[in-house]
Amino acid sequence: VSVWVRVDLPVGGSGFVGCFRNDVGGAGAEGWYLGTSATGQSFAFVLKATGSGVAQQLTDTSVAITLGRWYHVAGSYDGATMRLVIDGALVRASTRVTGPVQYPTVGVKLAIGAWAD
């Protein structure tokens, strides 16, 4: 999935697009999202797969978000490798997750834009 995004206010752990249910600690988290890291200073791709104990987050600290600038941010997962791509460049990849995406079973839909809360 990919998005064009401009961050005007850094918010930690905010999603731009995703189908994700979160909880404290990550063990009950399900789904995926593209958004910002916990600090709000970089981009992140978060995903929970059936073969992983907790949701995994790819964060790229080499690309600090410049407020007011447009970025093309993409995340991909093929069942074995997560990838985070910023402005056409692969910035992080991980094989720490395996299996299909573990989607939330109830109450969560695809969200585009800021989280409801």
Stockholm file with secondary structure:
# STOCKHOLM 1.0

chainA/1-117         VSVWVRVDLPVGGSGFVGCFRNDVGGAGAEGWYLGTSATGQSFAFVLKATGSGVAQQLTDTSVAITLGRWYHVAGSYDGATMRLVIDGALVRASTRVTGPVQYPTVGVKLAIGAWAD
#=GR chainA/1-117 SS CEEEEECSSCCTTCEEEEEEECCTTSTTCEEEEEEECTTSSSEEEEEEBTTCSSCEEEECTTSCCCTTCEEEEEEEECSSCEEEEETTEEEEEECSCCSSBCCCSSSCCCEESSCCC
#=GC SS_cons         CEEEEECSSCCTTCEEEEEEECCTTSTTCEEEEEEECTTSSSEEEEEEBTTCSSCEEEECTTSCCCTTCEEEEEEEECSSCEEEEETTEEEEEECSCCSSBCCCSSSCCCEESSCCC
//
